[in-house]
């Protein structure tokens, strides 16, 4: 059976089967993106909402998303379009938009201070073909491209999209293998490799959502920020870190929101290693 090479899961798919992400399917022996062009969400957002603090501040960007995700975060903020039962109905109900459609919309929105296109909301890279094709056309029309991602993608996928991406916000959800493997079903080493490759090629900002009793220790934040500082030194770049507050969502409603004091304390800790650290959701 064909094996999907988009992420660490390497799903083996028989004819007509769909992968774990809910968006890649085997058709005529080839694994393709069933969500290609299926836009479920679109908005003209402030660039700071991605969040990006140090890339074109004060500008706006056309943000688009599809459906599906290769993680299963119990605290997901966008579960309704990422991997809920409703999300996988979007293959049938979502309106198709070609790369040309999206670029034309982005160009039309330049009069409203739009700088380009952000691929966001669900996990964009499980449908990397649409990201690649749209971002390439966008660049050819003088626009800029932003990717908001969990970083759970192979080097092959990274190489396909990286020539056309100007900035990324990547979730670094924690700094432990146990958090990635046990809580969200991810691959800690893959996200670190993805982040390092991204830092080499474009502007990168990182986001860490702080969940009480999961990834909220000063010790873990020192490890995380120290690793990021090592990348800054290696590639002579500044990498802003967003430390954001958790609110009970989806399947993780068994705890209170992260105390504001915890966020501010971890910001101070991270600033022992990094110059640009921003609190979020407070």
N, C-alpha and C positions, 0 to 999 in steps of 0.2 A: 504493500500500500504506500502511496505517496506520503512523505513526511513534510510537514510545514516547518520552514526554517526561519520564521519571523522572530520567535522568542525562545526562551529556555524550555518551554513545555514540549516542543517538537512533537506535536500531535500527529499520529498516524491516522489518515482518513481514507475510508473506503468511498466508493462512488456515492455522491449525494450527502455524505456526512459533513457535519459542521464541527469546527474545532471548539476547544474550551472557551475561547473568546466570544463565541457566538457570531462571528463575522467573517470567518474564512471557511471556504467550502471546497470540496473536491468535485470538479465538474469535468467530465471527459478525461479523467485521469490527471488533471492539473488543479492544484490548489490556488484558488483565486479569492479576491476580496468581494464577498457578497454585498458589502456595504459601500461599494464604490459609488460615490456621488450621492449617496442617500443622506441628505442633510436633515438632521432632526432639530437643530438649534442654530440660531444666528442672531447676532446683536452687534451694534457698534459700541464697543467698550472703551473706556479710558485704558491706556496701556498699563497703568498702575494696577489694574484689576487682575492682570495675568498671574501673579504679580511680577512686574518689572519696574524697578525703581530707577535704574541707571541706563535705560535704553529708551531714547526718544521721549523723555518725560514731558508730560502735558499734552501729548498727542493721543489720537484715538486709532482704534484698529478694528477692522471687520473680523469678528470672531465666529467661527463655524465649528460645528461638531456633528458626528454621526452617532452610531450606536456600537456597543460591544467594548469589552475590556478583558485583558489577560490576567488581571488580579481579582481578588475577592476581599477587598478591605471591608470589615464589618462597620467601619465608620464612614463609608463612602458618602460624599456630598452630592453626587450626581447619579445615584443608583437607578433612578427612573429611566435614564438613557444609556447607562453603562451596562448593566447586566441583570436588571429585573425582568420578570416575565413580560412586562409591557415593552421593555427595550427591544426584545427580539421579535416583536410584532412590527417594528419599524421597517424591516426588510420589505414588508408588503405595503405599508402605509406611507412611508416617507417619500417626499417629492424628490425626484432625481434632479440634480444640478450638475452640469458638466463643468470641467475646469474653466472653460470659456465663460460660462454663466457667472461663476464666482468672481473671476477677474473683472468682468464687465461691471459687476455690482461694486467691487472695490474701487474701481476707477471712478465710477459715478459718485461714490462717497468721498472722493478727495475734496470736494467743495465743503465737506463737513469736517475737515482736518484729518481724514483717514490717511494713514501711511501705508496700509497694506492689508495682509491677511494673517490671522492667528488661527492655528489648528488646535482645538482645545475641547473642553467639556467632557467627552469620553476619552478613551485612549486613542489618539490619532494614528499611532504607528501600526496598529493591527490592520489598518487599511493604508499602508504606506504608499501604495501605488497612486492613490488619489492625492495624497500630500505631495508626492514627487511631481506629478503631472501639473497640478495646480500651482505649486510654488515655482516651478520652472517657467511657466507662462507668466506668472506674476512678476518674476524678476525681469523677464523680457520686456515687460511693460513699465519698468521703472518703479515697481512697488517693493516693499520690504515684507519679509515673512518671519513669523514667530511660531515656535512650537512649544506647547505645554504638554509635558509627557511624564510618565512614570519611569522612563529610562529602561524599560524591560524589553529591549530589542537587540537583535543580533548585529554584528559588525556589518554584515551584508546590507541590512536595512539602513543602518547609519550611513554607509557609503552611498546609498541610492539617494538619500534626501539631503545630506549635509552640504552639497554645493549650492543649495538654494535657500538655506536657512540663515537668517541674520542674527537671531537671538533665540535662546531657549530658557524656559523655566522648567527645571527638572525637580521632581519630588525626590528628596533623600529622606525617606520616611522614618528612618532610625539609623543607628549605627551598630547594629548587631545582626548576626546571621539568624538568631532565634526569632527576632521580630519579623524578619522577612519570611522565613520558612514556615513558622508556626502560626503567626497571626494573620498574615495577608496572602500567604502562598506565593511568595516571590523568590527572587534570586539576588542576594546581596552583592555577590561578585559581579554579576552582569550589570547592575546599576552603577557600580563604581567604575567599571570599564567604560560604560556609555558616557558617564560624566566626564571622564578624563579625555575621551575622544572629542566630546563636544567643546571642552575648554580649548582644545587645540585649534578649533575651526571657527568659532563664533563667540558672541557675547553670551555668557551663561550666568544665570542666577538660580539659587537653590531654595527650596521650601521644605521645612520640616514642621509637620503638625505635631504638637506636643500633647500626648494622651496621658492622663493621670495613671500612675502605676505601671506604665508600659515603656515609655522612652523619655521620662522627665527628670532623670538624675543629672547632676552636675558632672559626674564622672563621664557619662556617655556623651554629654555635650562637649566636654574637653577633647574627647577622642574624635568626635565628628569635626569640630572646628579645626583641630590640629591637622587632620587629614586634608581638609579643604585648603588650609594655609600652605600645606606642602605642594598642592597643585598650583597655587598662586605663585609660589617661588619657582617651581619647575618651568612654568610657561610664561612667567612675567606678566601676569594678568590679575586684576582684582575680580573676586567672585562674591557678589553680595549674597548674604544668607538671610532668608525670611523665617523667623521663628513664630509660628502661628498658634492661636488658641483653639483648642478642641471644644466643640459643642456636641452634646448627645445627638446622634443621628443614626438612622437606619437600624442596624442590629446591635449598636453599642449605645444603649440608653440606660445602662446599669450604673452609670457614674455621672458625677457633676461636671460642669464645664471646667476646663483648666483654670486654676486661680490666676488672676492677673499678676499677682506677685511672683508666681512660678515662671511665667513668661519673661517678666522683666529681669528676674534673677538669672535665667538662662541666657538672656541677651548679654548681660554683663559677663557671664562666663565665656561666651563665644567671643566677645570682644578682647579677651586675653590673647586670642590668636588672629582675629580678623578685624579689619578696619570698618567694613560695611556690614552691619548686622541690624535688621529691622524687625520690630515686633509687629505681629499681625492679628487681626480680629479682636483687638482690645478697645 
